Amino acid sequence: MSGEEDRGEEDRGDEEFDAGILEEELRQAAAVLDPVPAELQQIAVDAYALHDLDARVAELTFDSLVDALPVRGLTDVPRMLTFRAGEVTVDVEVTAQGLMGQVLPPQPARIEVLGGPRPGSPLMADDLGRFTGDAPPTGPFALRLRTGEAVVVTEWLRA
């Protein structure tokens, strides 16, 4: 065969390639080789069942693990998170000692730390929007805020 004939066969092979078949085969291989743990799957199902249909989802706009510059020599640095849903902003600091944050604009709010099928103990934001919690989240977590009539749920993150 000449070089031109070889290139022609390679081109035909690329045209016949079906990405859908490859994707399905990769999904099946992942399901066998690295399945989702049953406990994690149940937490996801329960978390979905707990969601509020009328809740606004607060988008993560800042995460110090991704957006901040690392400081050399510092250990046990708190994780800073900022979520935004419309006019409501939630700033959260996550440390080994717990959570500390503020709802902006300042307003009272009831905050639940979601981490699985059982809701965590609620945190109360004062008139200035400040709140603290003594238990740091473990594993995937989200926050549900109830401010007056509005319900805001943050994106899920891993602690």
C-alpha positions as CSV (number, residue, x, y, z in Angstrom):
1,M,0.0,0.0,0.0
2,S,1.1,3.5,-0.7
3,G,1.2,6.3,1.9
4,E,-1.9,7.9,0.4
5,E,-3.9,4.7,0.7
6,D,-2.9,4.4,4.4
7,R,-4.0,8.0,5.1
8,G,-7.3,7.4,3.4
9,E,-8.1,4.4,5.6
10,E,-7.2,6.4,8.7
11,D,-9.6,9.2,7.6
12,R,-12.4,6.7,7.2
13,G,-11.8,5.4,10.7
14,D,-12.2,8.8,12.2
15,E,-15.4,9.5,10.3
16,E,-16.9,6.2,11.6
17,F,-16.0,7.0,15.3
18,D,-19.1,7.3,17.5
19,A,-18.5,9.2,20.7
20,G,-21.8,8.0,22.2
21,I,-20.6,4.4,22.1
22,L,-17.3,5.3,23.7
23,E,-19.1,7.3,26.4
24,E,-21.4,4.4,27.3
25,E,-18.5,2.0,27.5
26,L,-16.6,4.3,29.8
27,R,-19.7,4.7,32.0
28,Q,-20.1,0.9,32.2
29,A,-16.4,0.5,33.1
30,A,-16.6,3.2,35.7
31,A,-19.7,1.6,37.3
32,V,-17.8,-1.7,37.6
33,L,-14.3,-0.4,38.5
34,D,-15.2,2.6,40.6
35,P,-18.9,2.4,41.7
36,V,-20.5,5.2,43.7
37,P,-20.7,4.0,47.3
38,A,-24.3,3.1,48.3
39,E,-24.1,5.5,51.3
40,L,-23.1,8.5,49.1
41,Q,-25.8,7.6,46.6
42,Q,-28.4,7.5,49.5
43,I,-27.2,10.9,50.8
44,A,-27.6,12.4,47.3
45,V,-31.1,11.0,47.0
46,D,-32.0,12.3,50.5
47,A,-30.5,15.7,49.9
48,Y,-32.6,16.0,46.8
49,A,-35.7,15.0,48.7
50,L,-35.0,17.8,51.2
51,H,-34.7,20.6,48.7
52,D,-37.1,23.4,48.6
53,L,-38.9,23.8,45.3
54,D,-39.1,27.6,45.7
55,A,-35.6,28.0,47.0
56,R,-33.1,30.2,45.1
57,V,-29.7,28.5,44.6
58,A,-26.8,30.6,45.8
59,E,-23.9,30.3,43.4
60,L,-20.3,30.0,44.8
61,T,-18.5,33.2,43.7
62,F,-15.4,32.8,45.8
63,D,-13.5,29.8,47.4
64,S,-10.2,30.5,49.0
65,L,-9.0,27.0,48.1
66,V,-9.3,28.0,44.4
67,D,-9.3,31.8,44.2
68,A,-6.9,33.0,46.9
69,L,-3.1,33.1,46.7
70,P,-1.5,30.6,49.1
71,V,0.6,32.0,51.9
72,R,3.8,30.1,52.5
73,G,4.3,28.8,56.0
74,L,0.7,29.0,57.2
75,T,-1.0,25.9,58.2
76,D,-4.6,25.3,59.2
77,V,-5.8,28.3,57.2
78,P,-9.6,28.8,57.3
79,R,-11.5,28.3,54.1
80,M,-13.3,31.4,53.0
81,L,-16.5,31.0,50.9
82,T,-18.8,33.5,49.3
83,F,-22.2,32.6,47.9
84,R,-24.6,34.9,46.0
85,A,-28.3,34.6,45.1
86,G,-29.7,37.8,43.6
87,E,-29.3,40.5,46.3
88,V,-28.4,38.0,49.1
89,T,-24.7,37.3,49.7
90,V,-23.4,34.8,52.3
91,D,-19.8,34.9,53.5
92,V,-18.7,31.8,55.4
93,E,-15.4,30.9,57.1
94,V,-14.9,27.2,57.7
95,T,-12.3,26.2,60.3
96,A,-11.6,23.1,62.4
97,Q,-13.6,24.7,65.2
98,G,-16.7,25.3,63.1
99,L,-18.4,27.9,60.9
100,M,-18.6,31.6,61.1
101,G,-20.3,33.9,58.6
102,Q,-22.5,36.8,57.7
103,V,-25.6,37.3,55.6
104,L,-25.6,40.5,53.5
105,P,-27.5,42.7,53.4
106,P,-27.6,42.3,57.2
107,Q,-30.7,40.5,58.4
108,P,-31.9,37.8,60.7
109,A,-31.9,34.3,59.2
110,R,-32.2,30.7,60.2
111,I,-29.4,28.7,58.7
112,E,-29.2,24.9,58.4
113,V,-26.0,23.0,57.7
114,L,-27.0,20.2,55.3
115,G,-24.8,17.2,55.4
116,G,-26.9,14.2,54.7
117,P,-30.3,12.8,55.6
118,R,-30.4,14.3,59.1
119,P,-30.5,18.1,59.3
120,G,-27.9,19.7,61.5
121,S,-28.8,21.9,64.3
122,P,-30.0,25.3,63.1
123,L,-27.8,28.4,63.4
124,M,-29.4,31.8,63.9
125,A,-28.1,34.9,62.3
126,D,-28.5,38.0,64.4
127,D,-29.9,41.4,63.2
128,L,-26.5,42.1,61.6
129,G,-26.6,38.8,59.7
130,R,-23.8,37.2,61.8
131,F,-23.8,33.5,62.7
132,T,-21.5,30.9,64.2
133,G,-21.6,27.2,64.6
134,D,-19.4,25.0,66.8
135,A,-19.4,21.9,64.6
136,P,-17.3,22.0,61.4
137,P,-19.0,20.3,58.5
138,T,-17.6,16.9,57.5
139,G,-18.0,15.5,54.0
140,P,-20.3,17.2,51.4
141,F,-22.3,20.1,52.9
142,A,-24.6,23.0,51.8
143,L,-26.3,25.8,53.7
144,R,-30.1,26.5,53.7
145,L,-31.0,30.0,54.7
146,R,-34.5,31.2,55.6
147,T,-34.7,34.9,55.6
148,G,-38.2,36.1,56.2
149,E,-40.2,34.6,53.3
150,A,-37.1,33.8,51.1
151,V,-35.3,30.4,51.1
152,V,-31.7,30.3,49.7
153,V,-29.7,27.1,49.3
154,T,-26.0,27.1,48.6
155,E,-24.2,24.8,46.2
156,W,-22.9,21.6,47.7
157,L,-19.2,21.6,48.6
158,R,-16.8,19.1,50.2
159,A,-15.5,20.2,53.5
